[in-house]
Every structure is written in structure tokens, then in C-alpha cells.
Amino acid sequence: MTTAGTLNPRLQDIVDDFDALSGQEKLQLLLEFSAELPPLPERFAEHRDLLEAVPECQSPLFLAVEVGDDGTVHLFFDAPPEAPTTRGFASILYSGLDGLSAAEILATPPEFTHLARAAGPGQPASAARHGGHAGPDQAPGPGAVQLS
């Protein structure tokens, strides 16, 4: 189930890519996104206090948002290499939303996090502790993505 017509074309392409894959292939694509997350620019890397922590993630995830003079929104994420699924989810958001206007980003349906279907096969044991829902630093069950 996708949200054709409601997601911006870049996000829709990402959702379609995941929809076309099986469980293990989805996990591999998520890991590929993880490797593509751009590093922080120096102004944030040297001043990490400018980043906001994303609460409720087991793995540390930090975010900064800037709006350019032209209204373009730029996203900056930081997640450790030891948390590849967290990095992968951040990279999906970066790839799908960076460079859009605030209005375009705000038009993203909230259920996108459940529709992205970037999950690997099965749920980890830790998902059971969270009512069957894995967090962004865990491989969620099939058909669901939990992005903090």
C-alpha cells in the first residue's frame, strides 16, 4: 500500500523501490541508504550543540534544520555508523525531503512512516517489548517503518 499522489515524487520513488523488494532485499536497500547519509558540514560537526537530539531512539540520532533565503529546507542528520538502520531511516528522510519547501515537507502524510515499508524480514525480540513495533534503530517487522 503506497500513497501515490500524496507523497512528493522523491519519497514516492523510495517507497516504490522498497515495495518492489522482498524482506532481505529491503534490509539491504536500507543499509545502502545508511551508507549514503551525508556527513555533517563542519559548522555542525564542530558545534554539535547546534543539533537537536531525537528522543526515544535507542541509538543516538541528531538533527538540524535550516531554511534558506529561498524557503528551501535543508536537513542534517547525525547517527553513528554502529546504528545502520537508524542511519538508513535518516538517509531516507534526507533523500526524500532535503531541498523541498516547508509546505512540501509539511504535506507529507504522517502515516508515511508506516507506509515506507523499509523493513527487513521479521521483528527483533526487542520489538515485542515495544508492543510489536520496532523503533528506528531496530529492524521493524514487515510492512512498517517507525521513524522517530
Phi, psi and omega in degrees: 000121178241179182242049182308133180092343180249339176266151174296157186303324180294315178295320180298321177298319179295314178300315179298320178300315179292321179300329184280355186251159173272175186311303183292325178293325177297317179297320179297318179295320177299320178293326176295318176300319180304316181290340183267357179296121183294149176291161177293142171295157183307320184300334176264322180299324180272348180224069184298343178293348178278351180267149176260133175286141175268113185289158174071013173266135176291324176266145180295130177224129182233151186218142169228145180232133175232144176244122181286170179302332180272004179088002179284132180266134177239132183251141178228123182242149173223122176216144184291150177301336179287356180238068188296328179289320176299314177299319180297314179295319177298320180293325175299313179297317179300310183297325184271339187239333183300133178092357176273171174279162177301320180298319179294320179293316180293340178281352178293124182295139181301330181287359176308322182298334178267339184267346184297331176055043180268019187280148170277178183289139174071170177248139176290160179303328182293338179295327179298328179290343181249034177068027178087001180247124178277151176277178185291347179260012179232155175283110181287170179290170183303136173081006181222138175233128178252105177255121179291000000 
